[in-house]
């Protein structure tokens, strides 16, 4: 079973993505901020990360950069709810 990491500071978004992805047969792990995401990826094999660009503690782009340095094959989908526009 493929494992997807969903990283978003909005619990509703994480829950929605988790529900949809699990219904499609994926194992889903959640993280609420960038630091948590990095720790999870160092401890758990992840097939794909869905990462919000605007995160507390470490932004999504910074997280992606660090994860690519650790594993150049890491795959991402970047998402944003437009927090920077408010």
C-alpha positions, 0 to 999 in steps of 0.5 A: 500500500502506498503512503501519502503524507498530507501536510496542512495546518487546517485540520479540515483540509487534512481530514478531507484529503485523508478521507478521500485518499483512504477511500482510494486505498492509500495509507495516509499520515498527517502533519500540521506543520513543516517541522512535523512533516520533516520528522515524519519523512525521516522516520517513515517511507513516504511515496508522495507528500501533499504540502500546503505552501503556507505552513507554521514553523517551516513553510512548504517550500522550505520543507520540500527543499529539505526533503529533496536534499535528503531524497532527490526522488521524493514526490510532491504536490504543492497546494495553497488556500491563498493564506498569503492573500488575506 
